């Protein structure tokens, strides 16, 4: 039997999803193109004006696009229509607004669903990264099976600078980066690492020049398509089971509680407000809550 909390959370998700959802996947937020007899599906984040933020609307569109294109495709490529920013992560303005009614839980839950969905698909998902992948954008990259990055790419989890520690992005990032001291450095300072550093420590599969990025990603996708779909599917299934041995969904549940607790701090609300107003925050350093 569902708890009252679970029912309320589900109702919030449905309400917000209907509020922010798009009527189809061919929205201004994403573009979908297919090549190689529809075997390769390219999903492009297309909200460059807002640095491809992972708003609830964008998250909903991405989940739908993944679900709609899994069966007929052999591989999915996640990329961005911007060579400067892959994705800057959650919309801090949206989180600030929703945190006043606790509805931000729905955003984190839906984002977790997206990250888990990438792993649960029966086909590989490749992240093709131009520019900056930050916060939940870095989390999405870390959740993909393969990551091909341009030499200009960088990766960061900068939430601490704005008063909202990247607790949920840290779940995927710390699982991908083989050096836990490096991930801690990223999380506690908010400073980015380069594509080369990301490659050296396991976050990135391959680094190429920006001019070769799409060609290299397509080459890898075609190599995957040359193999048996059934064999690839069973391989991914068991790789994911191995990677999820520490109960990834539970880890995300714990991290989400941490994000909600973080959002209750006065310093956090001040930090988000400063980010929105483009001013420098002045921290109280107190654990007072709103």
C-alpha atoms as an extended CHARMM CRD file, in Angstrom:
* protein
*
       290  EXT
         1         1  UNK       CA              0.0000000000        0.0000000000        0.0000000000  PROA      1               0.0000000000
         2         2  UNK       CA              1.2890000000        3.4600000000       -0.9040000000  PROA      2               0.0000000000
         3         3  UNK       CA              2.0160000000        5.8390000000        1.9510000000  PROA      3               0.0000000000
         4         4  UNK       CA              0.3140000000        9.2270000000        2.1020000000  PROA      4               0.0000000000
         5         5  UNK       CA              3.7050000000       10.7940000000        1.3640000000  PROA      5               0.0000000000
         6         6  UNK       CA              4.1050000000        8.6420000000       -1.7700000000  PROA      6               0.0000000000
         7         7  UNK       CA              0.6090000000        9.5230000000       -2.9830000000  PROA      7               0.0000000000
         8         8  UNK       CA              1.1950000000       13.2290000000       -2.4210000000  PROA      8               0.0000000000
         9         9  UNK       CA              4.5330000000       13.0660000000       -4.1850000000  PROA      9               0.0000000000
        10        10  UNK       CA              2.9260000000       11.2170000000       -7.1250000000  PROA      10              0.0000000000
        11        11  UNK       CA              0.1540000000       13.8130000000       -7.3560000000  PROA      11              0.0000000000
        12        12  UNK       CA              2.7010000000       16.6430000000       -7.3190000000  PROA      12              0.0000000000
        13        13  UNK       CA              4.6500000000       14.9320000000      -10.1100000000  PROA      13              0.0000000000
        14        14  UNK       CA              1.5230000000       14.5460000000      -12.2440000000  PROA      14              0.0000000000
        15        15  UNK       CA              0.4420000000       18.1090000000      -11.6190000000  PROA      15              0.0000000000
        16        16  UNK       CA              3.8220000000       19.6140000000      -12.4340000000  PROA      16              0.0000000000
        17        17  UNK       CA              4.3980000000       17.3100000000      -15.3770000000  PROA      17              0.0000000000
        18        18  UNK       CA              1.1460000000       18.4400000000      -16.9850000000  PROA      18              0.0000000000
        19        19  UNK       CA              2.0860000000       22.0320000000      -16.2750000000  PROA      19              0.0000000000
        20        20  UNK       CA              5.5330000000       21.8550000000      -17.8380000000  PROA      20              0.0000000000
        21        21  UNK       CA              5.1920000000       18.9950000000      -20.3450000000  PROA      21              0.0000000000
        22        22  UNK       CA              5.3020000000       19.5310000000      -24.0810000000  PROA      22              0.0000000000
        23        23  UNK       CA              2.7600000000       18.1220000000      -26.4870000000  PROA      23              0.0000000000
        24        24  UNK       CA              5.4020000000       16.2240000000      -28.4320000000  PROA      24              0.0000000000
        25        25  UNK       CA              9.1210000000       15.5530000000      -28.4840000000  PROA      25              0.0000000000
        26        26  UNK       CA              9.5880000000       17.8660000000      -31.4530000000  PROA      26              0.0000000000
        27        27  UNK       CA              9.4970000000       20.9460000000      -29.2630000000  PROA      27              0.0000000000
        28        28  UNK       CA             11.7840000000       23.9420000000      -29.0410000000  PROA      28              0.0000000000
        29        29  UNK       CA             13.5370000000       22.1890000000      -26.1360000000  PROA      29              0.0000000000
        30        30  UNK       CA             14.8370000000       19.1510000000      -28.0410000000  PROA      30              0.0000000000
        31        31  UNK       CA             15.3130000000       18.0110000000      -31.6140000000  PROA      31              0.0000000000
        32        32  UNK       CA             15.2830000000       14.4070000000      -32.7820000000  PROA      32              0.0000000000
        33        33  UNK       CA             16.9960000000       13.2090000000      -35.9460000000  PROA      33              0.0000000000
        34        34  UNK       CA             17.6990000000        9.7140000000      -37.2120000000  PROA      34              0.0000000000
        35        35  UNK       CA             20.3360000000        8.2980000000      -39.5350000000  PROA      35              0.0000000000
        36        36  UNK       CA             21.6100000000        4.9470000000      -40.7990000000  PROA      36              0.0000000000
        37        37  UNK       CA             18.1360000000        3.5530000000      -41.5500000000  PROA      37              0.0000000000
        38        38  UNK       CA             16.7830000000        4.9740000000      -38.2700000000  PROA      38              0.0000000000
        39        39  UNK       CA             19.2240000000        2.8720000000      -36.2670000000  PROA      39              0.0000000000
        40        40  UNK       CA             20.9930000000        5.9110000000      -34.8110000000  PROA      40              0.0000000000
        41        41  UNK       CA             18.7710000000        8.3610000000      -32.9460000000  PROA      41              0.0000000000
        42        42  UNK       CA             20.2830000000       11.7510000000      -32.1420000000  PROA      42              0.0000000000
        43        43  UNK       CA             18.4920000000       13.7030000000      -29.3830000000  PROA      43              0.0000000000
        44        44  UNK       CA             19.6870000000       17.2960000000      -29.2720000000  PROA      44              0.0000000000
        45        45  UNK       CA             19.1320000000       19.6260000000      -26.3250000000  PROA      45              0.0000000000
        46        46  UNK       CA             17.9120000000       22.7550000000      -28.0430000000  PROA      46              0.0000000000
        47        47  UNK       CA             17.3520000000       25.4520000000      -25.4310000000  PROA      47              0.0000000000
        48        48  UNK       CA             20.5860000000       27.3440000000      -26.0100000000  PROA      48              0.0000000000
        49        49  UNK       CA             19.0590000000       30.6270000000      -24.8470000000  PROA      49              0.0000000000
        50        50  UNK       CA             18.8420000000       29.1560000000      -21.3440000000  PROA      50              0.0000000000
        51        51  UNK       CA             22.0540000000       27.1210000000      -21.5500000000  PROA      51              0.0000000000
        52        52  UNK       CA             20.0970000000       23.8870000000      -22.0540000000  PROA      52              0.0000000000
        53        53  UNK       CA             18.8700000000       23.8530000000      -18.4510000000  PROA      53              0.0000000000
        54        54  UNK       CA             17.3370000000       20.6260000000      -17.2250000000  PROA      54              0.0000000000
        55        55  UNK       CA             14.0140000000       22.1840000000      -16.3420000000  PROA      55              0.0000000000
        56        56  UNK       CA             11.1220000000       19.8750000000      -15.6050000000  PROA      56              0.0000000000
        57        57  UNK       CA              9.8920000000       20.4720000000      -19.1550000000  PROA      57              0.0000000000
        58        58  UNK       CA             13.2560000000       19.4550000000      -20.6250000000  PROA      58              0.0000000000
        59        59  UNK       CA             13.4530000000       16.3940000000      -18.3520000000  PROA      59              0.0000000000
        60        60  UNK       CA              9.9480000000       15.3090000000      -19.3870000000  PROA      60              0.0000000000
        61        61  UNK       CA             10.7900000000       15.6920000000      -23.0860000000  PROA      61              0.0000000000
        62        62  UNK       CA             14.0210000000       13.7280000000      -22.7120000000  PROA      62              0.0000000000
        63        63  UNK       CA             12.3130000000       10.8440000000      -20.9020000000  PROA      63              0.0000000000
        64        64  UNK       CA              9.6150000000       10.6820000000      -23.5680000000  PROA      64              0.0000000000
        65        65  UNK       CA             12.1860000000       10.8330000000      -26.3690000000  PROA      65              0.0000000000
        66        66  UNK       CA             14.1820000000        7.9820000000      -24.8310000000  PROA      66              0.0000000000
        67        67  UNK       CA             11.0790000000        5.8520000000      -24.3700000000  PROA      67              0.0000000000
        68        68  UNK       CA              9.6670000000        6.5980000000      -27.8230000000  PROA      68              0.0000000000
        69        69  UNK       CA             12.8960000000        5.8150000000      -29.6770000000  PROA      69              0.0000000000
        70        70  UNK       CA             14.2580000000        2.8120000000      -27.8080000000  PROA      70              0.0000000000
        71        71  UNK       CA             12.5320000000        0.0530000000      -29.7860000000  PROA      71              0.0000000000
        72        72  UNK       CA             13.2430000000        1.2420000000      -33.3240000000  PROA      72              0.0000000000
        73        73  UNK       CA             16.7740000000        2.5040000000      -32.6210000000  PROA      73              0.0000000000
        74        74  UNK       CA             20.0260000000        0.6570000000      -31.9820000000  PROA      74              0.0000000000
        75        75  UNK       CA             21.8430000000        3.4830000000      -30.2260000000  PROA      75              0.0000000000
        76        76  UNK       CA             20.9150000000        6.9270000000      -28.8980000000  PROA      76              0.0000000000
        77        77  UNK       CA             23.2050000000        9.9580000000      -28.9450000000  PROA      77              0.0000000000
        78        78  UNK       CA             22.5570000000       12.7840000000      -26.4790000000  PROA      78              0.0000000000
        79        79  UNK       CA             24.0640000000       16.0400000000      -27.6670000000  PROA      79              0.0000000000
        80        80  UNK       CA             23.4070000000       19.7850000000      -27.6140000000  PROA      80              0.0000000000
        81        81  UNK       CA             22.7290000000       22.4730000000      -30.1780000000  PROA      81              0.0000000000
        82        82  UNK       CA             25.3850000000       24.6670000000      -28.5900000000  PROA      82              0.0000000000
        83        83  UNK       CA             29.1650000000       24.3470000000      -28.7570000000  PROA      83              0.0000000000
        84        84  UNK       CA             29.6270000000       26.3600000000      -25.5570000000  PROA      84              0.0000000000
        85        85  UNK       CA             27.2400000000       24.6210000000      -23.1500000000  PROA      85              0.0000000000
        86        86  UNK       CA             26.0690000000       21.0070000000      -23.2160000000  PROA      86              0.0000000000
        87        87  UNK       CA             23.8000000000       21.6280000000      -20.2230000000  PROA      87              0.0000000000
        88        88  UNK       CA             24.0910000000       23.9000000000      -17.2000000000  PROA      88              0.0000000000
        89        89  UNK       CA             21.9570000000       21.5810000000      -15.0570000000  PROA      89              0.0000000000
        90        90  UNK       CA             18.7530000000       22.2890000000      -13.1450000000  PROA      90              0.0000000000
        91        91  UNK       CA             16.9460000000       25.5860000000      -13.4950000000  PROA      91              0.0000000000
        92        92  UNK       CA             17.8520000000       27.2370000000      -10.1820000000  PROA      92              0.0000000000
        93        93  UNK       CA             15.0610000000       29.7450000000      -10.7310000000  PROA      93              0.0000000000
        94        94  UNK       CA             12.5610000000       26.8960000000      -11.0880000000  PROA      94              0.0000000000
        95        95  UNK       CA             13.9190000000       25.1600000000       -7.9770000000  PROA      95              0.0000000000
        96        96  UNK       CA             13.7740000000       28.3990000000       -6.0050000000  PROA      96              0.0000000000
        97        97  UNK       CA             10.1310000000       28.9260000000       -6.9390000000  PROA      97              0.0000000000
        98        98  UNK       CA              9.0730000000       25.3220000000       -6.3410000000  PROA      98              0.0000000000
        99        99  UNK       CA             10.9740000000       24.9770000000       -3.0640000000  PROA      99              0.0000000000
       100       100  UNK       CA              8.5270000000       27.3660000000       -1.4160000000  PROA      100             0.0000000000
       101       101  UNK       CA              5.7970000000       24.7040000000       -1.7630000000  PROA      101             0.0000000000
       102       102  UNK       CA              8.0100000000       21.5990000000       -1.4590000000  PROA      102             0.0000000000
       103       103  UNK       CA              7.0620000000       20.7990000000       -5.0670000000  PROA      103             0.0000000000
       104       104  UNK       CA             10.7600000000       20.6990000000       -5.9850000000  PROA      104             0.0000000000
       105       105  UNK       CA             10.6900000000       17.0630000000       -4.7890000000  PROA      105             0.0000000000
       106       106  UNK       CA              8.9220000000       16.2660000000       -8.0520000000  PROA      106             0.0000000000
       107       107  UNK       CA             11.7500000000       17.8110000000      -10.0690000000  PROA      107             0.0000000000
       108       108  UNK       CA             14.4050000000       15.7240000000       -8.3000000000  PROA      108             0.0000000000
       109       109  UNK       CA             12.2900000000       12.5600000000       -8.5510000000  PROA      109             0.0000000000
       110       110  UNK       CA             11.7010000000       13.1010000000      -12.2690000000  PROA      110             0.0000000000
       111       111  UNK       CA             15.3840000000       13.8680000000      -12.8210000000  PROA      111             0.0000000000
       112       112  UNK       CA             16.3060000000       10.6400000000      -11.0310000000  PROA      112             0.0000000000
       113       113  UNK       CA             13.8780000000        8.8240000000      -13.3280000000  PROA      113             0.0000000000
       114       114  UNK       CA             15.7250000000       10.2930000000      -16.3270000000  PROA      114             0.0000000000
       115       115  UNK       CA             19.1320000000        9.2350000000      -15.0490000000  PROA      115             0.0000000000
       116       116  UNK       CA             17.9530000000        5.7160000000      -14.2390000000  PROA      116             0.0000000000
       117       117  UNK       CA             16.1210000000        5.4920000000      -17.5720000000  PROA      117             0.0000000000
       118       118  UNK       CA             19.3890000000        6.0340000000      -19.4570000000  PROA      118             0.0000000000
       119       119  UNK       CA             20.8380000000        2.9940000000      -17.7310000000  PROA      119             0.0000000000
       120       120  UNK       CA             17.6870000000        0.8950000000      -18.0190000000  PROA      120             0.0000000000
       121       121  UNK       CA             17.3200000000        1.2580000000      -21.7900000000  PROA      121             0.0000000000
       122       122  UNK       CA             18.1470000000       -1.8970000000      -23.7330000000  PROA      122             0.0000000000
       123       123  UNK       CA             20.3770000000        0.1010000000      -26.1090000000  PROA      123             0.0000000000
       124       124  UNK       CA             23.5550000000        2.1060000000      -25.4300000000  PROA      124             0.0000000000
       125       125  UNK       CA             23.3400000000        5.8620000000      -24.8860000000  PROA      125             0.0000000000
       126       126  UNK       CA             26.2780000000        8.0110000000      -25.9820000000  PROA      126             0.0000000000
       127       127  UNK       CA             26.8460000000       11.5290000000      -24.6620000000  PROA      127             0.0000000000
       128       128  UNK       CA             28.4500000000       13.8000000000      -27.2610000000  PROA      128             0.0000000000
       129       129  UNK       CA             29.7670000000       16.7590000000      -25.2930000000  PROA      129             0.0000000000
       130       130  UNK       CA             30.6540000000       20.1890000000      -26.6030000000  PROA      130             0.0000000000
       131       131  UNK       CA             31.4520000000       22.8660000000      -24.0270000000  PROA      131             0.0000000000
       132       132  UNK       CA             30.3490000000       22.8280000000      -20.3870000000  PROA      132             0.0000000000
       133       133  UNK       CA             28.3940000000       20.0290000000      -18.7140000000  PROA      133             0.0000000000
       134       134  UNK       CA             27.5090000000       21.3050000000      -15.2520000000  PROA      134             0.0000000000
       135       135  UNK       CA             25.5980000000       20.0330000000      -12.2030000000  PROA      135             0.0000000000
       136       136  UNK       CA             22.6830000000       17.8300000000      -13.3790000000  PROA      136             0.0000000000
       137       137  UNK       CA             24.0700000000       18.2200000000      -16.9150000000  PROA      137             0.0000000000
       138       138  UNK       CA             27.2870000000       16.5780000000      -15.7140000000  PROA      138             0.0000000000
       139       139  UNK       CA             25.1470000000       13.9870000000      -13.9130000000  PROA      139             0.0000000000
       140       140  UNK       CA             23.4190000000       13.1310000000      -17.1910000000  PROA      140             0.0000000000
       141       141  UNK       CA             26.7570000000       12.7470000000      -18.9640000000  PROA      141             0.0000000000
       142       142  UNK       CA             28.0340000000       10.4910000000      -16.1630000000  PROA      142             0.0000000000
       143       143  UNK       CA             24.8660000000        8.3710000000      -16.4610000000  PROA      143             0.0000000000
       144       144  UNK       CA             25.4910000000        7.5760000000      -20.1410000000  PROA      144             0.0000000000
       145       145  UNK       CA             27.1650000000        4.3790000000      -21.3010000000  PROA      145             0.0000000000
       146       146  UNK       CA             29.7820000000        6.1100000000      -23.4550000000  PROA      146             0.0000000000
       147       147  UNK       CA             31.0040000000        9.7200000000      -23.3830000000  PROA      147             0.0000000000
       148       148  UNK       CA             32.7830000000       11.3570000000      -26.3190000000  PROA      148             0.0000000000
       149       149  UNK       CA             34.0130000000       14.8580000000      -25.5300000000  PROA      149             0.0000000000
       150       150  UNK       CA             35.4530000000       17.6620000000      -27.5890000000  PROA      150             0.0000000000
       151       151  UNK       CA             38.7590000000       19.1390000000      -26.4740000000  PROA      151             0.0000000000
       152       152  UNK       CA             36.8600000000       22.2600000000      -25.4000000000  PROA      152             0.0000000000
       153       153  UNK       CA             34.5510000000       20.3150000000      -23.0800000000  PROA      153             0.0000000000
       154       154  UNK       CA             34.6030000000       20.8200000000      -19.3230000000  PROA      154             0.0000000000
       155       155  UNK       CA             32.7280000000       19.2440000000      -16.4570000000  PROA      155             0.0000000000
       156       156  UNK       CA             31.6470000000       20.7290000000      -13.1460000000  PROA      156             0.0000000000
       157       157  UNK       CA             29.3420000000       20.3210000000      -10.1560000000  PROA      157             0.0000000000
       158       158  UNK       CA             29.2330000000       23.9820000000       -9.0270000000  PROA      158             0.0000000000
       159       159  UNK       CA             26.1190000000       23.9880000000       -6.8400000000  PROA      159             0.0000000000
       160       160  UNK       CA             28.0950000000       24.7670000000       -3.6860000000  PROA      160             0.0000000000
       161       161  UNK       CA             28.8660000000       28.2130000000       -5.1080000000  PROA      161             0.0000000000
       162       162  UNK       CA             25.1490000000       29.0100000000       -5.1950000000  PROA      162             0.0000000000
       163       163  UNK       CA             24.2780000000       27.4740000000       -1.8240000000  PROA      163             0.0000000000
       164       164  UNK       CA             22.8470000000       24.2150000000       -3.2130000000  PROA      164             0.0000000000
       165       165  UNK       CA             25.3730000000       21.3800000000       -2.9530000000  PROA      165             0.0000000000
       166       166  UNK       CA             25.2570000000       18.9960000000       -5.9340000000  PROA      166             0.0000000000
       167       167  UNK       CA             24.1990000000       16.0020000000       -3.8350000000  PROA      167             0.0000000000
       168       168  UNK       CA             22.1700000000       14.1890000000       -6.5140000000  PROA      168             0.0000000000
       169       169  UNK       CA             24.6400000000       14.9210000000       -9.3580000000  PROA      169             0.0000000000
       170       170  UNK       CA             27.3440000000       13.5740000000       -7.0440000000  PROA      170             0.0000000000
       171       171  UNK       CA             25.7190000000       10.1180000000       -7.1440000000  PROA      171             0.0000000000
       172       172  UNK       CA             26.5590000000        9.6090000000      -10.8230000000  PROA      172             0.0000000000
       173       173  UNK       CA             29.7380000000       11.6920000000      -10.8670000000  PROA      173             0.0000000000
       174       174  UNK       CA             31.3800000000        9.8630000000       -7.9550000000  PROA      174             0.0000000000
       175       175  UNK       CA             30.4890000000        6.5160000000       -9.5240000000  PROA      175             0.0000000000
       176       176  UNK       CA             32.1580000000        7.5420000000      -12.8060000000  PROA      176             0.0000000000
       177       177  UNK       CA             35.2950000000        9.3090000000      -11.6270000000  PROA      177             0.0000000000
       178       178  UNK       CA             37.8210000000        6.7250000000      -10.5030000000  PROA      178             0.0000000000
       179       179  UNK       CA             39.6070000000        9.1910000000       -8.2260000000  PROA      179             0.0000000000
       180       180  UNK       CA             37.2380000000       10.0370000000       -5.3200000000  PROA      180             0.0000000000
       181       181  UNK       CA             39.5730000000       12.8340000000       -4.2130000000  PROA      181             0.0000000000
       182       182  UNK       CA             39.0790000000       14.5590000000       -7.5570000000  PROA      182             0.0000000000
       183       183  UNK       CA             35.2890000000       14.3290000000       -7.3500000000  PROA      183             0.0000000000
       184       184  UNK       CA             35.4610000000       15.7270000000       -3.8070000000  PROA      184             0.0000000000
       185       185  UNK       CA             37.6060000000       18.6020000000       -5.0750000000  PROA      185             0.0000000000
       186       186  UNK       CA             35.0280000000       19.3380000000       -7.7850000000  PROA      186             0.0000000000
       187       187  UNK       CA             32.1090000000       19.1850000000       -5.3560000000  PROA      187             0.0000000000
       188       188  UNK       CA             33.5810000000       21.2700000000       -2.5390000000  PROA      188             0.0000000000
       189       189  UNK       CA             35.0750000000       23.9880000000       -4.7730000000  PROA      189             0.0000000000
       190       190  UNK       CA             32.6540000000       23.9670000000       -7.7040000000  PROA      190             0.0000000000
       191       191  UNK       CA             35.6090000000       24.2900000000      -10.0730000000  PROA      191             0.0000000000
       192       192  UNK       CA             35.4730000000       22.5010000000      -13.4530000000  PROA      192             0.0000000000
       193       193  UNK       CA             37.8240000000       19.8950000000      -14.8430000000  PROA      193             0.0000000000
       194       194  UNK       CA             38.9470000000       19.7130000000      -18.4650000000  PROA      194             0.0000000000
       195       195  UNK       CA             38.0480000000       17.0360000000      -20.9810000000  PROA      195             0.0000000000
       196       196  UNK       CA             41.5720000000       15.6300000000      -20.6260000000  PROA      196             0.0000000000
       197       197  UNK       CA             41.2510000000       15.4130000000      -16.8300000000  PROA      197             0.0000000000
       198       198  UNK       CA             37.8100000000       13.8230000000      -17.2000000000  PROA      198             0.0000000000
       199       199  UNK       CA             39.2720000000       11.2420000000      -19.5800000000  PROA      199             0.0000000000
       200       200  UNK       CA             42.2380000000       10.4920000000      -17.3170000000  PROA      200             0.0000000000
       201       201  UNK       CA             39.9050000000        9.8170000000      -14.3720000000  PROA      201             0.0000000000
       202       202  UNK       CA             37.1640000000        7.7840000000      -16.0460000000  PROA      202             0.0000000000
       203       203  UNK       CA             34.3400000000       10.2570000000      -16.6890000000  PROA      203             0.0000000000
       204       204  UNK       CA             34.9910000000       10.4100000000      -20.4570000000  PROA      204             0.0000000000
       205       205  UNK       CA             35.5490000000        7.5520000000      -22.9120000000  PROA      205             0.0000000000
       206       206  UNK       CA             37.3360000000        9.4900000000      -25.6470000000  PROA      206             0.0000000000
       207       207  UNK       CA             38.5050000000       13.0570000000      -26.3310000000  PROA      207             0.0000000000
       208       208  UNK       CA             38.7030000000       14.4050000000      -29.8790000000  PROA      208             0.0000000000
       209       209  UNK       CA             38.9380000000       17.7910000000      -31.5650000000  PROA      209             0.0000000000
       210       210  UNK       CA             35.7000000000       19.7470000000      -31.8620000000  PROA      210             0.0000000000
       211       211  UNK       CA             35.7630000000       19.3190000000      -35.6490000000  PROA      211             0.0000000000
       212       212  UNK       CA             35.9210000000       15.5340000000      -35.2900000000  PROA      212             0.0000000000
       213       213  UNK       CA             33.4100000000       15.1630000000      -32.4490000000  PROA      213             0.0000000000
       214       214  UNK       CA             30.2640000000       14.3400000000      -34.4130000000  PROA      214             0.0000000000
       215       215  UNK       CA             32.1650000000       12.1270000000      -36.8510000000  PROA      215             0.0000000000
       216       216  UNK       CA             33.7990000000       10.1490000000      -34.0330000000  PROA      216             0.0000000000
       217       217  UNK       CA             30.5000000000        9.7560000000      -32.1630000000  PROA      217             0.0000000000
       218       218  UNK       CA             28.7600000000        8.5260000000      -35.3060000000  PROA      218             0.0000000000
       219       219  UNK       CA             31.6360000000        6.1150000000      -35.9570000000  PROA      219             0.0000000000
       220       220  UNK       CA             31.2010000000        4.5600000000      -32.5070000000  PROA      220             0.0000000000
       221       221  UNK       CA             27.4170000000        4.4160000000      -32.9940000000  PROA      221             0.0000000000
       222       222  UNK       CA             27.8470000000        2.5800000000      -36.3160000000  PROA      222             0.0000000000
       223       223  UNK       CA             30.2720000000        0.1200000000      -34.7100000000  PROA      223             0.0000000000
       224       224  UNK       CA             27.5770000000       -0.6600000000      -32.1340000000  PROA      224             0.0000000000
       225       225  UNK       CA             24.9570000000       -1.0680000000      -34.8760000000  PROA      225             0.0000000000
       226       226  UNK       CA             27.1590000000       -3.6520000000      -36.5990000000  PROA      226             0.0000000000
       227       227  UNK       CA             26.7220000000       -5.9490000000      -33.6020000000  PROA      227             0.0000000000
       228       228  UNK       CA             23.7220000000       -8.0640000000      -32.6230000000  PROA      228             0.0000000000
       229       229  UNK       CA             21.0210000000       -5.9770000000      -30.9480000000  PROA      229             0.0000000000
       230       230  UNK       CA             20.1390000000       -8.9390000000      -28.6950000000  PROA      230             0.0000000000
       231       231  UNK       CA             23.7510000000       -9.4380000000      -27.6320000000  PROA      231             0.0000000000
       232       232  UNK       CA             24.2440000000       -5.7310000000      -26.9190000000  PROA      232             0.0000000000
       233       233  UNK       CA             20.9900000000       -5.6590000000      -24.9130000000  PROA      233             0.0000000000
       234       234  UNK       CA             21.9210000000       -8.5720000000      -22.6930000000  PROA      234             0.0000000000
       235       235  UNK       CA             25.4100000000       -7.1390000000      -22.2500000000  PROA      235             0.0000000000
       236       236  UNK       CA             24.0450000000       -3.7730000000      -21.1540000000  PROA      236             0.0000000000
       237       237  UNK       CA             21.5710000000       -5.4600000000      -18.8160000000  PROA      237             0.0000000000
       238       238  UNK       CA             24.2840000000       -7.2730000000      -16.9110000000  PROA      238             0.0000000000
       239       239  UNK       CA             26.7080000000       -4.3520000000      -16.9410000000  PROA      239             0.0000000000
       240       240  UNK       CA             23.9900000000       -2.2360000000      -15.3300000000  PROA      240             0.0000000000
       241       241  UNK       CA             23.2790000000       -4.9450000000      -12.7600000000  PROA      241             0.0000000000
       242       242  UNK       CA             26.9630000000       -4.9680000000      -11.8550000000  PROA      242             0.0000000000
       243       243  UNK       CA             27.1320000000       -1.1620000000      -11.6500000000  PROA      243             0.0000000000
       244       244  UNK       CA             23.9280000000       -0.9990000000       -9.5510000000  PROA      244             0.0000000000
       245       245  UNK       CA             25.1460000000       -3.4690000000       -6.9330000000  PROA      245             0.0000000000
       246       246  UNK       CA             25.0700000000       -0.7340000000       -4.2870000000  PROA      246             0.0000000000
       247       247  UNK       CA             21.3760000000       -0.0170000000       -5.0010000000  PROA      247             0.0000000000
       248       248  UNK       CA             21.5020000000        3.0950000000       -7.1890000000  PROA      248             0.0000000000
       249       249  UNK       CA             17.7850000000        3.9910000000       -6.7820000000  PROA      249             0.0000000000
       250       250  UNK       CA             18.1490000000        4.0000000000       -2.9890000000  PROA      250             0.0000000000
       251       251  UNK       CA             21.2710000000        6.1370000000       -3.2790000000  PROA      251             0.0000000000
       252       252  UNK       CA             19.2690000000        8.6730000000       -5.3050000000  PROA      252             0.0000000000
       253       253  UNK       CA             16.4560000000        8.6370000000       -2.7140000000  PROA      253             0.0000000000
       254       254  UNK       CA             18.9350000000        9.4890000000        0.0300000000  PROA      254             0.0000000000
       255       255  UNK       CA             20.5260000000       12.1820000000       -2.1380000000  PROA      255             0.0000000000
       256       256  UNK       CA             17.1390000000       13.7280000000       -2.8950000000  PROA      256             0.0000000000
       257       257  UNK       CA             16.4280000000       14.0280000000        0.8310000000  PROA      257             0.0000000000
       258       258  UNK       CA             19.7400000000       15.8280000000        1.1010000000  PROA      258             0.0000000000
       259       259  UNK       CA             18.8010000000       18.2590000000       -1.6700000000  PROA      259             0.0000000000
       260       260  UNK       CA             15.4730000000       19.0480000000        0.0160000000  PROA      260             0.0000000000
       261       261  UNK       CA             17.1680000000       19.5960000000        3.3680000000  PROA      261             0.0000000000
       262       262  UNK       CA             19.7120000000       21.8370000000        1.6440000000  PROA      262             0.0000000000
       263       263  UNK       CA             16.9300000000       23.8940000000        0.0360000000  PROA      263             0.0000000000
       264       264  UNK       CA             15.4280000000       24.6070000000        3.4570000000  PROA      264             0.0000000000
       265       265  UNK       CA             18.4900000000       26.6020000000        4.5540000000  PROA      265             0.0000000000
       266       266  UNK       CA             18.2760000000       30.3940000000        4.5480000000  PROA      266             0.0000000000
       267       267  UNK       CA             21.7580000000       30.5570000000        3.0600000000  PROA      267             0.0000000000
       268       268  UNK       CA             20.5640000000       28.4080000000        0.1550000000  PROA      268             0.0000000000
       269       269  UNK       CA             17.5860000000       30.6180000000       -0.5970000000  PROA      269             0.0000000000
       270       270  UNK       CA             19.8840000000       33.6390000000       -0.4370000000  PROA      270             0.0000000000
       271       271  UNK       CA             22.3470000000       31.9280000000       -2.7750000000  PROA      271             0.0000000000
       272       272  UNK       CA             19.6580000000       31.0620000000       -5.3240000000  PROA      272             0.0000000000
       273       273  UNK       CA             18.2580000000       34.5810000000       -5.1490000000  PROA      273             0.0000000000
       274       274  UNK       CA             21.7370000000       36.0050000000       -5.7030000000  PROA      274             0.0000000000
       275       275  UNK       CA             22.2470000000       33.7150000000       -8.6900000000  PROA      275             0.0000000000
       276       276  UNK       CA             18.9550000000       34.8410000000      -10.2380000000  PROA      276             0.0000000000
       277       277  UNK       CA             19.7600000000       38.5190000000       -9.6080000000  PROA      277             0.0000000000
       278       278  UNK       CA             23.3810000000       38.0260000000      -10.7120000000  PROA      278             0.0000000000
       279       279  UNK       CA             24.7850000000       39.3930000000       -7.4550000000  PROA      279             0.0000000000
       280       280  UNK       CA             27.4450000000       37.9940000000       -5.1430000000  PROA      280             0.0000000000
       281       281  UNK       CA             25.9830000000       36.0870000000       -2.1640000000  PROA      281             0.0000000000
       282       282  UNK       CA             26.8870000000       37.0480000000        1.3880000000  PROA      282             0.0000000000
       283       283  UNK       CA             26.6960000000       33.9020000000        3.4900000000  PROA      283             0.0000000000
       284       284  UNK       CA             25.5510000000       33.8840000000        7.1220000000  PROA      284             0.0000000000
       285       285  UNK       CA             27.2930000000       30.5260000000        7.6490000000  PROA      285             0.0000000000
       286       286  UNK       CA             24.4190000000       29.6080000000        9.9910000000  PROA      286             0.0000000000
       287       287  UNK       CA             22.2120000000       26.5250000000        9.6520000000  PROA      287             0.0000000000
       288       288  UNK       CA             19.0240000000       28.5490000000       10.0690000000  PROA      288             0.0000000000
       289       289  UNK       CA             16.0820000000       27.2740000000        8.0440000000  PROA      289             0.0000000000
       290       290  UNK       CA             13.3430000000       29.0760000000        6.2070000000  PROA      290             0.0000000000
